[in-house]
Amino acid sequence: MKLVNLGIALACSLGLAAAAQASPQHPHEDHAPHAANAPVPAPAQRWATDAPLREGMGRIHTALGELRHYEMGHMSQAMALDRVATIEEATSYLFAHCKLAPDADAALHGMLGPLLTATQTFKKNPQDMAAVAAMRDAVAQYPRYFDDPQWPVEAGSAQAAHDAS
């Protein structure tokens, strides 16, 4: 009987440990919860941006533009890593300062997660130009979702945003 009780206690302990590990540790708990990688439909009208969103995404946009020089071989690896650090700092800034409605927040997180994954890939292997392309791809849909004058919507993207809603 003691062995059965020990087995039950062990099973309960493992269940609690698994549940504790499964709960996401979100660095900014005041944001609305949302499923990781769950696509957010593009809104009928792009969401308004606040100053922190424009600031952070502007820094990301500039750094990604400058990384084109690295892709063409006109920038040193050290400078490219500096631009990637700028992207990471801008992302941290967004997490700390940007206040968005739940759907807008979920859409932004759907972009920033893959962006940070790509920055980590690049830092591990700076010769991996696919990581730079992945950074750019991660935020490519930003102008479909957010009304930010620094990121103009291309004609095809505007139609695709309308069709997706």
N, C-alpha and C positions, 0 to 999 in steps of 0.2 A: 504494500500500500504506500509506503514511504517513497518508493521508486516512482509510482504513478504521480504522486504529488510533486515530486521533484521534476518530473517530465513536464507537467502542466505549468509549473512555475517557470521553467526554462523556456517553454514555448511562449508564454506571456511576455517574458523579458525580451525575447527576440522580436516579438511583434511590436512592442513599444519602441525598441531600438530602431527597427525598420521604419516605423511611422515617424520617428524624430528625424531620421536622415532624409526621408522623403519630403518633409515639409520644406519649401523653399525659403532660403534665407535672403530676403530681399533687402538691398542696401538702402532703400527708401520706402519704408513701409507705409507712408502716407499716400502712396499711389494706389490706385485701384488694382485688385488682383486680376490677372488675366492668364490665359493658358499660353505656355511657351509655344512658339511657332504656329499658333493658330492664326490663319490669315484673317485680316480685318478688311471687310469690303470697303472700297473707296467711297467716301461720302458723296452725296449728290452735289454738294458745294464744298469746296476745299475748306478745311478747318483754319480758323484764324491762328496766327502765331503770336506768342508773347515775346517780349524782348529777350529773355534768356534762351528761348528756342532759336530765335534768329541769330543770336550771338554764337551759341554753341554750334549750330549747323553751319553758320558762316565760316567758322574756323575749320570745320571738317571739310567744307567745300573748297576752301583755299588750299588746305594741305593736300587734298586729293588732286587738285589742279597742278600743284607744284610737283607731285609725284610723277606726273607725265614726263618731266625732264629725266627722272631716274629711269623710267621705262625706255626712254630713247638713248640712255647712256650718257646723259649730260649732267648728271648729279652724282656726287659721291655716295657711297653706302652710308657713311656717317650722317650726311644731310638727310638721306631718305629715312633713316631711323629716327632722326629728329622730327621729321614730319609725322611719322607714325606716333611718336610720343605726343605731338600736338593733337592728333586725333583722339588718343586715349584721354588726354587732359580735357578736351572739349566734351567728350562723352561723360566724364565724371562731373563736369560743370552742369551738363544737362540733367543728370540724375539728381544733383543737389538743388538746382534752382528752377527748373522748368515745372510749371503747374498746368496740367492739361486735363480735359474731361476724360473719362475712362476709355472711350473708344479711341480717341486721339492718342492717349498714353499707350494703349495696347499696340496701335499701329507703329508708334515711334519705337517701342521696345522691340517690335518685330524686325526693325531695321538695325537698331543699335547692337542687339545680341550678335547677329552675324558679322557686323562690322568689327566688333571686338574680337571675335573668333579669328577673323582674317588678320587683324593686327598682330595677334599672338603667333599665327602661322608665319607671318612675315618676319617677326623678330627672331624666330627660330631658324629661318632660312631666308635671309635677305635677297638671295638670288632668285627666289620664287616669284616671278612676275605675275603668276596666277593669283597670288595673295593680294597684290595691288588691285587687280581686276575684281577680285571678290569684295574688296573694300568698296570699290566704286559701285558694284552691283548691289551691295547691301543697302545703299542709300539712294539708289536710282529712282525708286518709286516715291521718294519724299515729296517732289512737287505735285504728284497726283493727289496727295493727301492734304498737304499744307499750303496755304497761301503765303508764300514767302518770296518777295521780289528778288532776292539774291539767287533763287533757284527757279528760273523761268520754266514754265511748262512747254514742252515741245508739242507741236500740233498733234502728232500721233498719240502722245501720252494723254492729252486732254480728251481725245475721243475714246481712248481705252478706259480712262477713268469713268467717263459717262456710261460706257457699255457695261462696265463691271458693276455698276450700282443698280 
